[in-house]
């Protein structure tokens, strides 16, 4: 499960914050999830001046096996759905 917080910032580039708790799994799994989220953030297009905080909850362990862009496609869909 992902929880995403988005807010504007004063910097001319998007920024990413990650929080993956110990209940998600052992360090190897948590680090793999963080690597994939960072890679997807790097590859995806984000508006300038946006801060994104991604919190991975215990149900998010499946992200360790997901493709980085598939994760961010899901994130962008959730953001669009909630911003309406």
C-alpha positions in Angstrom: 0.0 0.0 0.0 1.3 3.4 -0.9 0.4 6.8 0.7 1.4 9.8 -1.4 1.5 13.4 -0.3 2.0 16.1 -2.9 2.7 19.8 -2.2 4.2 22.7 -4.1 7.8 23.8 -3.4 9.9 26.8 -4.2 12.6 24.9 -6.0 12.6 24.7 -9.8 12.7 20.9 -9.8 10.6 18.1 -8.4 11.8 16.4 -5.1 11.1 13.0 -3.7 10.8 11.8 -0.1 10.6 8.2 0.9 9.4 6.4 4.0 9.5 2.6 4.1 8.9 1.2 7.6 10.3 -2.0 9.1 7.0 -3.8 8.9 7.2 -3.9 5.1 10.0 -6.5 5.3 13.7 -7.0 5.9 16.2 -4.4 4.9 16.9 -6.1 1.5 13.2 -5.8 0.5 12.9 -2.2 1.9 16.0 -1.1 0.0 14.9 -2.8 -3.2 11.5 -1.0 -3.0 13.3 2.4 -2.4 15.6 1.8 -5.4 12.7 1.0 -7.7 10.7 4.0 -6.5 13.7 6.3 -7.0 14.4 4.9 -10.5 10.7 5.3 -11.5 10.7 8.9 -10.2 13.8 9.6 -12.2 12.3 8.2 -15.4 8.8 9.6 -15.0 7.9 13.2 -16.0 6.9 15.4 -13.0 5.9 19.0 -12.9 8.6 21.4 -11.7 8.1 22.7 -8.2 6.4 19.6 -6.7 7.4 17.7 -3.5 6.3 14.1 -3.4 6.4 12.1 -0.2 5.8 8.4 -0.7 5.0 6.3 2.3 5.1 2.5 1.8 2.9 0.6 4.2 3.2 -3.1 5.1 0.9 -4.1 2.2 3.4 -2.6 -0.3 5.8 -5.5 -0.2 4.8 -6.5 -3.7 6.5 -3.3 -5.0 9.8 -5.1 -4.6 9.0 -7.2 -7.7 7.3 -4.4 -9.8 8.8 -2.5 -12.7 9.8 1.1 -11.7 7.7 2.8 -14.3 4.7 0.6 -13.4 4.9 1.9 -9.9 5.0 5.5 -11.0 2.1 5.0 -13.5 0.1 3.8 -10.6 1.2 6.8 -8.5 0.3 9.3 -11.2 -3.1 7.7 -11.6 -3.8 8.0 -7.9 -2.7 11.7 -7.9 -4.9 12.5 -10.9 -7.9 10.7 -9.3 -7.5 12.6 -6.0 -6.9 16.0 -7.5 -10.2 16.2 -9.3 
